[in-house]
Amino acid sequence: MINTNDILNCLIIGSGPAGYTAAIYAARANLSPVMVTGMQPGGQLTTTTDVENYPGYPKGVNGTVMMDDFKAQAERFGTKIITGQVTKVDFSGAVHQVWVDDNQTLKAHTVILSTGATAKYLGLASEQKFLQNGAGVSACAVCDGFFYRGKEVAIVGAGDTACEEAIYLSKLCTTVHMLVRSDKMRASKIMQQRVLDQPNIKVYWNSQTDELLGTDAVEGVRIKNSKTGDTNDIPIYGFFVAIGHQPNSAVFKDFVNVDEQGYVITKADSTQTNVEGVFASGDLQDKMYRQAVTAAGTGCMAALEAERYLSTKGLH
């Protein structure tokens, strides 16, 4: 049981690879960290079936199992974990305050924000069914493209990220069907040209996803031309959504600086935010890489910086 009158050395908000790594390092530094898991304990990896690109798992690992391993390691060193959602914060004073589920208040000298980002999806019932079953829908080509080697896939999106992921998939898959909602892309000219120059990327203009087809796994996609109304069924095995991510920063933005997309801004070569004693790690502040291993790396950085901050202030 946590005494809410105590001032914690280190409070970690979020329980993905960044949060758990921060907890492991903070606990080993005797900071007695407390973690608030958030609504999705384990983060985005718990929606992934197999993870094959994280070091230390030569045979791959189920995403949920992997995050259970992270959790067990954090708890082994003494991290206390609260299952709940942070609903309010006050970072205006020297001691930071955080409210959990509107009914528990925690105080801490340092706070590590690791709430990640949520991938945007189309919202189709068939898309959500296959996503939840781990049966052919993904929002990360770098994470999951390997599973579709030598197969046909589709990708939705028109920005730089969609183009980058389409090109990445084209090196693994026989054909990449790229669905663009309008008659032009939003991506930079150079990225557009790279897509158009790739012989096995087929671009469908003015095309919207009408339905994903299949029983137990994705077997095809039905697209609809927004100008003609015509529909077309394309056989595919994988469906990638590249329409952006939403950083989970809303609860912090009254105190912590964020960019126009909502990503928390940190100082150069640091996880330090504009608020003393508040650090940000993982996908919450990383719009470029968005990988479990890079998130874990910044979680480590945040814990080390929190420990140095406490030492500098004579608090630890």
C-alpha positions in Angstrom: 0.0 0.0 0.0 1.3 3.4 -1.0 1.0 6.2 1.6 -0.4 9.1 -0.4 1.2 11.6 2.0 4.7 10.4 1.1 6.7 12.3 -1.6 7.9 9.7 -4.0 11.4 9.9 -5.5 10.2 8.7 -8.9 6.7 8.3 -10.4 6.4 6.6 -13.8 3.3 7.1 -15.8 2.7 4.4 -18.5 3.7 0.8 -18.7 5.1 0.0 -22.1 8.8 -0.7 -22.9 9.8 2.8 -22.0 8.0 2.8 -18.7 9.1 -0.6 -17.5 12.7 0.0 -18.5 12.6 3.3 -16.6 11.2 1.4 -13.6 14.0 -1.2 -13.8 16.7 1.4 -13.8 15.1 3.6 -11.2 14.5 0.6 -8.9 18.2 -0.5 -9.3 19.2 3.0 -8.3 17.2 2.7 -5.1 14.6 5.3 -6.1 11.7 3.1 -5.1 9.7 3.9 -8.2 5.9 3.7 -8.4 4.3 3.1 -11.8 0.8 3.9 -12.9 -0.1 1.5 -15.7 -2.6 3.5 -17.7 -5.7 2.0 -19.5 -3.6 -0.5 -21.5 -1.1 -2.1 -19.2 1.9 -3.1 -21.4 1.2 -0.6 -24.1 0.8 -1.2 -27.8 2.9 -4.4 -27.8 0.0 -6.2 -26.1 -1.9 -5.8 -29.3 0.9 -7.6 -31.2 1.0 -11.3 -31.6 4.7 -12.1 -32.2 7.7 -9.8 -31.7 10.7 -11.0 -33.6 13.0 -7.9 -33.7 13.6 -7.3 -30.0 17.1 -8.4 -28.8 17.2 -11.3 -26.5 14.3 -13.3 -27.9 16.0 -15.4 -30.7 12.8 -17.4 -31.3 10.5 -14.3 -31.1 8.0 -13.7 -28.3 4.3 -12.9 -27.9 3.9 -9.2 -27.3 1.9 -9.7 -24.1 4.3 -12.3 -22.8 7.2 -9.9 -23.5 5.6 -7.1 -21.5 4.8 -9.6 -18.6 8.6 -10.3 -18.6 9.3 -6.6 -18.4 6.8 -6.2 -15.6 8.2 -9.1 -13.6 11.7 -7.7 -13.9 10.6 -4.3 -12.7 8.8 -5.8 -9.8 11.8 -8.0 -8.9 13.7 -4.8 -8.1 10.9 -3.3 -6.0 8.8 -1.3 -8.4 5.3 -0.8 -7.0 2.7 -0.9 -9.7 -0.7 0.8 -9.5 -3.4 -0.3 -12.1 -5.2 2.9 -13.0 -5.4 5.9 -15.3 -3.8 9.3 -14.6 -6.7 11.8 -15.0 -5.0 15.0 -13.8 -1.6 16.4 -13.1 -0.2 19.6 -11.5 3.5 20.2 -12.3 3.5 23.9 -11.2 5.3 23.3 -7.9 8.6 21.9 -6.8 6.7 18.7 -5.8 4.7 17.3 -8.7 1.1 16.0 -8.1 -0.7 13.3 -10.1 -4.3 12.1 -9.7 -5.1 8.5 -10.5 -8.7 7.7 -11.5 -9.7 11.1 -9.9 -9.6 9.6 -6.4 -6.0 9.0 -5.5 -3.3 11.7 -5.3 0.4 10.9 -5.6 3.3 13.4 -5.0 6.7 13.0 -6.5 10.0 14.8 -6.9 10.5 13.4 -10.4 7.9 12.1 -12.9 8.7 10.1 -16.0 6.0 10.3 -18.7 5.8 7.1 -20.8 2.2 7.0 -22.0 3.1 6.3 -25.6 1.1 7.1 -28.7 -2.0 5.4 -30.1 -2.1 4.4 -33.7 -5.0 5.8 -35.7 -7.2 3.2 -37.5 -10.0 3.5 -40.0 -12.6 2.3 -37.6 -14.1 -0.5 -39.7 -15.6 -3.4 -37.7 -13.7 -5.9 -39.9 -10.5 -4.0 -39.3 -10.9 -4.1 -35.6 -11.8 -7.8 -35.6 -8.6 -8.8 -37.4 -6.6 -6.3 -35.4 -7.7 -7.8 -32.1 -7.2 -11.3 -33.3 -3.7 -10.5 -34.6 -4.8 -11.8 -38.0 -3.5 -9.5 -40.7 -3.9 -5.8 -39.6 -1.0 -3.7 -38.4 0.0 -0.1 -37.9 3.7 -0.8 -38.1 5.4 -2.2 -41.3 8.8 -2.3 -39.7 7.4 -4.4 -36.8 5.2 -6.8 -38.8 6.2 -6.7 -42.5 8.6 -9.6 -42.0 5.5 -11.9 -41.5 4.3 -11.2 -45.1 7.5 -12.0 -47.0 6.7 -13.1 -50.5 3.0 -12.1 -50.2 0.7 -9.3 -51.4 -0.3 -6.6 -48.9 -2.1 -3.3 -48.9 -1.3 -0.1 -47.1 -3.5 3.0 -46.4 -2.0 6.5 -46.2 -0.6 9.3 -48.2 2.0 11.0 -46.1 5.8 10.5 -45.7 5.3 7.7 -43.2 3.0 5.8 -45.5 5.4 6.2 -48.4 8.4 5.0 -46.2 6.4 2.0 -45.0 5.2 1.2 -48.6 8.9 1.2 -49.8 9.9 -0.9 -46.8 7.2 -3.5 -47.6 8.1 -3.5 -51.3 11.4 -5.0 -50.3 9.7 -7.9 -48.6 6.4 -8.4 -50.4 5.6 -9.3 -54.0 3.1 -6.5 -54.5 2.2 -3.5 -52.3 -1.3 -2.1 -53.0 -1.2 1.6 -51.8 -4.6 3.1 -51.2 -4.7 6.9 -51.4 -7.9 8.7 -50.5 -7.6 11.6 -52.9 -6.0 12.2 -56.3 -2.7 13.3 -54.7 -0.4 12.4 -51.8 0.5 14.6 -48.9 4.1 13.2 -48.8 7.1 15.2 -49.9 7.8 15.1 -53.6 10.9 13.0 -53.2 9.0 10.3 -51.2 6.2 10.3 -53.7 8.6 9.8 -56.6 10.3 6.9 -54.7 7.0 5.2 -54.4 6.0 5.8 -58.0 9.4 4.5 -59.1 9.0 1.2 -57.2 7.7 -1.3 -59.7 5.9 -3.5 -57.2 4.0 -0.7 -55.5 0.6 -0.2 -57.2 -1.1 3.1 -56.2 -4.9 3.4 -56.2 -6.0 7.0 -56.3 -9.3 8.3 -55.0 -9.7 5.0 -53.2 -11.2 4.2 -49.8 -11.3 1.0 -47.8 -14.8 -0.3 -47.9 -14.2 -3.6 -46.1 -11.6 -6.1 -45.2 -12.4 -9.6 -46.4 -11.7 -13.0 -44.8 -13.0 -15.3 -42.1 -10.2 -16.0 -39.6 -7.6 -13.8 -41.1 -7.3 -11.1 -43.8 -7.8 -12.5 -47.2 -8.5 -9.4 -49.2 -9.7 -5.8 -49.2 -12.6 -4.2 -50.9 -11.9 -0.7 -52.1 -14.3 1.9 -53.4 -13.4 4.7 -55.9 -14.8 7.9 -54.5 -15.3 9.4 -57.9 -16.9 6.6 -59.8 -18.4 4.6 -56.9 -16.9 1.4 -58.4 -15.7 -1.3 -56.0 -12.8 -3.7 -56.4 -11.7 -6.7 -54.4 -8.0 -7.2 -54.0 -6.6 -10.4 -52.6 -4.1 -9.6 -49.9 -2.6 -11.2 -46.7 -1.7 -8.1 -44.7 -3.3 -4.8 -44.3 -1.2 -1.9 -43.0 -2.6 1.4 -41.7 -0.3 4.4 -42.0 -2.6 7.4 -41.3 -0.7 8.6 -38.2 -0.4 8.2 -34.4 -1.9 10.3 -31.6 0.5 10.8 -28.7 -1.2 10.3 -25.3 -0.2 13.7 -24.0 -3.5 15.5 -23.5 -3.4 15.2 -19.7 0.0 16.8 -19.5 -0.1 19.6 -22.1 -1.2 22.4 -19.7 2.3 22.0 -18.1 4.6 20.3 -20.6 5.4 21.7 -24.0 4.2 19.7 -27.0 4.6 20.1 -30.7 1.8 20.7 -33.2 1.1 17.0 -33.4 1.0 16.6 -29.6 4.4 14.9 -29.1 6.1 16.0 -25.9 9.2 18.2 -26.6 12.4 17.2 -24.8 15.7 19.0 -24.7 18.4 18.0 -27.1 20.2 14.7 -26.2 17.9 14.4 -23.1 14.5 13.3 -21.9 14.1 16.4 -19.9 10.9 18.4 -20.6 10.5 22.1 -20.0 9.4 21.3 -16.4 12.1 20.6 -13.9 12.0 17.0 -12.7 9.6 15.9 -15.4 11.0 13.6 -18.1 9.4 12.0 -21.2 10.4 8.8 -22.9 9.1 6.4 -25.6 6.6 7.0 -28.3 5.2 10.0 -26.4 8.2 12.0 -27.5 9.4 9.9 -30.5 7.7 10.5 -33.8 10.5 9.0 -35.9 11.4 5.5 -34.8 8.5 4.2 -32.7 10.1 0.9 -31.9 10.1 -1.1 -28.6 13.9 -1.1 -28.4 14.2 2.7 -28.9 11.4 3.3 -26.4 13.3 1.1 -23.9 16.4 3.1 -24.5 14.8 6.4 -23.7 13.2 4.9 -20.7 16.7 4.0 -19.4 17.8 7.6 -20.2 14.9 9.1 -18.3 15.6 7.0 -15.2 19.3 7.9 -15.2 18.4 11.6 -15.6 15.9 11.4 -12.8 18.5 10.0 -10.5 21.0 12.7 -11.4 18.3 15.4 -10.9 17.5 14.0 -7.4 21.2 13.9 -6.5 21.8 17.4 -7.8 18.9 18.6 -5.6 20.2 16.7 -2.6 17.0 14.6 -2.6 18.6 11.2 -2.9 
